[in-house]
Structure formats: structure tokens, C-alpha cells
Amino acid sequence: MLASVSIVICTHRKERYNELVEEMNSLKSQSYDNLEIVVVVDGNKELYDKILKSGIEVDKKTLNEKNLGLSESRNRGMKEAKGDIIAFFDDDAVCR
């Protein structure tokens, strides 16, 4: 049985929205089937709403009401994640 993998992406800058979309699409196109994508938006409601309206399907989207920083956002992502393995991706990374 394949291990389930959760990818946690933490983001907070709306300037990186296009890179974030590219990253989420690249993750969804991977051949590994047992993959969960968790996006944590840190203190940017405008960015969170834009992600919700984008129609991009990820498993979980969550918002920190205020900017808590990367460590706290990762901790929140870990709490949301259900995978056997948890990996963290920066919001400007792309899988090939």
C-alpha cells in the first residue's frame, strides 16, 4: 500500500498568486495518486478569497485571520493534514 502524502503550502503575498496557481496545478498533475494538498494563507483574506474563487481544486484551504508567520502556518497545516508523510513546499515552487 502506498503511503499517503500531504503537501502543505503556506502563502501570504498576493504578488505570488500566479506562482501559487502554477504550483498547485503542477502538484495536481503528478503521477503519485495518494496526495493531499493543504494551502494555508497567513493573514491575507484578499488572497484567500481569490484562491477560493479560482476554482483550483486542492484538498484543504485554510486562513489564519492574522499574520502568524511561517512556523505557525506550517504547524496549522500539519494539524489539517491527514497524510502519513507531510512535506512543505514554498509558494513559488513548481513540480516537474
BELHU-V688922 format. One record per residue. SS is DSSP state (hx for helix, st for strand, lp for the rest). Layout:
SS
SS
//
This chain:
lp
lp
lp
lp
st
st
st
st
st
st
st
lp
lp
hx
hx
hx
hx
hx
hx
hx
hx
hx
hx
hx
hx
hx
hx
hx
lp
lp
lp
lp
lp
lp
st
st
st
st
st
st
st
st
lp
lp
hx
hx
hx
hx
hx
hx
hx
hx
hx
hx
lp
lp
lp
lp
lp
st
st
st
st
st
lp
lp
lp
lp
lp
hx
hx
hx
hx
hx
hx
hx
hx
hx
hx
hx
lp
lp
lp
lp
st
st
st
st
st
lp
lp
lp
lp
lp
lp
lp
//
